[in-house]
Amino acid sequence: MLSKRTDGYHDLVTVMQPLSLADEMTVTWGDDDIRLACDDPELPQGKDNLVWRAALAFAGETGQKIKASLSLRKKIPVAAGLGGGSSDAAGTLLALNVLAGEPLDRPALHRLAGRLGADVPFFLEPGPAVARGIGTELTPVELPPYWYLLLNPGVPISTHRVYESLDLPRLMGRAPLAEADFDPERPEAWVANDLETITLGIFPQIRDLIGRLKTLGAGAAGMSGSGPTVFGLFATAEAARAAATEVRRTFKGWLTVARGLTGRETDLGWEKDTWTI
């Protein structure tokens, strides 16, 4: 975390990698106005849903009347710090742009995505990136297909409270990492999350989960975003699954193993590289 801006956002440096874990979005061009159906009863089905807002934003940007049926099947937990809503919004923009004859080029899509949320532009692209500014300034970075063991204990996290509670003067005294610092062979040297300084103090069980992942052989472990999901990085699917099996003996929350995507996947089967027990 670098500083707080006058617009209320924070300037940051963060590494992001897309995962094989993904929601399923079906977009069909129809004869009616925007319609949205979602299988998660916790999410709003109308204009308060980020997917709906993405469709309205696309219509406003292009001047086209959007007649689309949107069907969302959730696999990513809500409010988990995993970018589920942001990825759904990005997928909506990409699908509508194709169905509408691609009226927006890539830079225009990124600008529109940034107005919907700081994380949304990242999910327009297929590979990992270093994000700067509020998260919309993206630089591609090479990362291997790490295997992630993801654990969500289901405790409620207020992202606003976490950011407002940061000790920025102390955090700002450190030099930000550059691309050369992200050695893919030594993730333990750079995997860190300033937001943990707040969240782990409120929910010590999250600290315990991170420690558990490290004892089970994770090359690095930490919290995703403002939490509550934590992750452990493993070199192989077998190692991640073995750790997951061990954790499941006592952990009752949401648990999934997923593969980190490199941006070079050419097949359509990557979404099958997930494992849940």
N, C-alpha and C positions, 0 to 999 in steps of 0.2 A: 504494500500500500504506500503510495507516494505522497498524496496530499488531498485535501478536500477542496473542491472547486466552489466558485461563487454560485453556480447553478444547483448546488446541493449534491451533485455526483462526486465520486472520488476518482482521482487519477490512480491507475494501477498498472502493474505488469503481471500477467498471468499466462500460464500454459494451459491450453485446452486441447483435448483429443476426443473426437467422436467415438462412440461405442457401438457395438453390434446390438446392444439393447436399444429398442426403438418402439415408439408408438406406431400405430398403423392408421394412415389417413387415406381415405378414398374421396376423390373430388370428381363429380360428374356434372358436366354442363347440361343444364335443363331448360325448362320453359318458365320457371318460376323465379322469384327473388331468392336471396340467400337463405338456405336452410341448413341447420346444423343438428346432428344427432351424435351423442356421446354416451358410451357405455358406463361412464363413471358418474354416479349420482352426486358426487361432491362438487362437480364442475357445473357452472352455469351453461345453459344450452343456447343462450341468446347473445345479446350485444355486449355482455360483460365478459364473454369468453375471448381470449386472445386470438383464437382462430377466426372468429367472426370479425374482430377488429382488423385483422390482417386483410380479410376479404374486402371490408369497407375501405380500408386505406388504399388497396390496389385499385378499387373502382374510382376513388377520388383522384388518384395520381394519373390514371390513364384516361379518365373521362368516359370509360365504358360502363354500361349497366351490367352488373354481374348477376347472372342467373345460374347459380351453382348449388348443388346438393353436397354438403360436406359431412362425411361420416368419420368419426374419430374413435378408435379403439385404444384405450390407454394400457400401456405396459410399464411405463415409468411412473413411479409414485408422485403424487401431487405434493408440491412444496417440499421437495426432497433435496434441493440444491444440485440437481442433475440437469437442469435446462430443459425439462420436458415441455413446458409451455412454449418456450422460445423456439425449440426445434419444430413444434407443431405449426407455429406461425410462419417459420421459414419455409416449411414444406408447402403450406398453403400458397405463399407467394410464388414459389417455383411452379406449382401445378397450374395456378391460374394464369401465369405468364405464358406457359406452353399452350393452354387451351384457348387463350385470347390471341394467339398468333405472335407471341413474344414482342409486345410493344415496348418493353423495358429492357435495356441492355444491362450488363452486370453491374456497372457503377450505379445506375439508377435503382436497381434492386437493392443494393447495399445501403444506399441512402434511405430508401423507404423502410428497410428492415430496421435501421438504426433509430428511426422515429418510433417504432413499436417497442423497442427494448434494447438495452445495451448488448445482450447476448445473442440477439436474433441474427445479426449479420454472419456470425461465425458458422451457423448451421446452414448457410447457403452454399458452403464449400464442403468438399468431401474429406479433407484431411486435417491434421493437427496444425495449430498456429499459436504464435505468441500474440496476445492481445494487449494493447496499450490504450492510453487515454481512459475513457470510461469503459473500454472493452471493444470498441468498434474499429480501432486501428489494428489491422491484422497483418501479421507477417508469417508466411508458411514456415514450418519447422519440421525437420525429419525426426520421427519417433518410430521405434519398432512396434510390432503388434503385441504390446504388453497384454497380459491377461489380468483383469480387474476382478477382485472379490469385493462386492458391494454389500454393505450392511446398513440398514436403516432401522434404528430403534423406535421410530415413530414419535419422538418427543417434539413438542411444538417449538419452532424457532421463529423469532421475530427478526427478519433481516434488517429492518429499520433500526431496531434496538442494538443489534450487533454493530452496525456501522457507526451509529452515534456514540457508542461506548468505547471506540478505539482510542488508544493512547497514541495519537498521530505524531506528536513531537518525538517520541521514542522511535517509532517505526520509520519516520522520515530521515533519521540519522544514518540509515544503512544505504549503501550503494545498490542501485537496481541491477538485476542480472541482465546480461546481454545474451544473444543467441549462442555464442560460443560457450557459455556456461552450462547449457543444457546438454550435458554429456549423456546420451541415451544408455550407456553402459553403467552409469553411476547415478541413478535417479535419487538415491538417498542424499546426494550432495546438494540437490536443488528442489526437491519436493518439500514445500513448506507452505503454510497458509496463515497469514497474519490474523485472519478472522478467528482462528483457534484461540487466540489470546483472550477472547471474550466468551465464545461458546463453550469451551471446555470448563471454564469456571462456573458456568450456570448449570451445565449437565455433565458431571464427572463421569457418567457412564459412557459418554462418547470417548473420553480420554482412555477409559479402560478398553474399549473396543479397538482403538488404534494400537495400544500396547499389545493386545492379544494378537492382532494381525502380524506385528513384528516378531513375536515369539514363534509364530507359525511359519516363518520364513519369507515374509514379504520383503522384497528388495527395498521398498519404501512404503509408507502408509501415512494417511492423513485424512483430513475432512474435505469434502467436495463443497465448494462455495461457502455459504454460511451454515451448511449442515441441514439436517442432522445426518445425512448419509456420509459414511466413511468408506475408504477404499484401501485395498492392499494391492501393490503391483507384484505380479509373478511372471517369471520368464516363460512358463509353459502352462497349457490348459490343465495338465495332470496335477501340477503343483497347486494351482488355484483351486481345483476341485477337491484335492485332498484336504486343504485348509478349510474349505467350505464345509466338508463333511464333519470335520472336527469341531468347528464353531457351532454347527447346528445342534450339537449335543446339548448345549446350554442356552443358545441364543434363540429367542422366540420371535424376533422381528422379521422384516423383509430381507431376503438374502438372494443374491443373484451373482453368477459369474458371467462376465462379458469380455469380448475381445476388443482391444483398442484398434481402431481403423487407421490406416496409414495414408489414405487418399489414393492408393494405387490399386484398390480392389476393382477388378474388371468384371467379376461375376455378380449375380444377383442373389447369391446364397449367404452373404455375410450375416444377414439378420438371424440366421440359424445358429450362429456361434454364441449362444447363450445357454446357460445351464442353471436350473433352480431346483432346490430340494426343500 
